[in-house]
């Protein structure tokens, strides 16, 4: 279910509930976006037999309509490009289900699909490019890549690898400081996979063309609560503000679990020196 508050989180109103015929369904934090009076929501089915949808509401969640049904297991993200206003969606999980696309009123424009390179969760935007990281738990290296805006509409766009991490990439943030754009990605820990994953936040910047990347924080996963019977993922949620700094919120980690940690902007500026 999706809830809305109009009084500073004092009270909440249910604005979205799945049909009773649907199986277990979720929505990733990245699967929700707002532009003006429009709410966009991408579904994340927990039952492999269910069809995910991208939903739209023009009246604060009172009514909804389906605007896209991808041939995929999950909708990972629905996000708005702050520079163009374009609506971007990401889906997964298999090679043929992995897709990054732009959603328009008359359909979609597929930027890329058909391999794990295009299996992403969140997208980071800069004036000149879009960046994402592969969300693939069973490969040794997940690539963080940059796609120039000049390549977006090409049939076979050139994607440049700017960094490699050993864990699937989930959440992204971009913050502008003194004319440079700093991009942050967080990685996740997923169970029953090799090699062993770590949850971390990595940082690159336009100041050096994303040549060098720092690890700002790193966390290990918390021990399973019931031994080996239950094994769950660990994540690092991130937010950034050009005046206040970077905030990280680790979940299911051995340390700092559930807390909000602040990373000063000075840590990002050091990368420019």
Buried (B, 14 or more C-beta within 10 A) or exposed (E): EBEEEEEEEEEEEEBBEBEEEBEEBEBBEBBBBEEEEEBBBBBBBEEEEBEBBBBBBEEEBEEBEEBBEBEBBBBBBBBBBEEEEBBBBBBBBEBEBBBBBBBEEEEBEEBBBEEBBBBBBBBBBBEEBBBBBBBBBEEEEBBBBBBBBEBBEEEEBEBBEBBBBBBBBBBBBBBEBEEBBBBBBBBBBBBEBEEEBBBBBBBBBBBEEBEEBBEBBBBBBBEEEEEEEEBBBBBBBBBBEEEEBBBBBBBBBEEBBEEEBEBEBEBBBEBEE
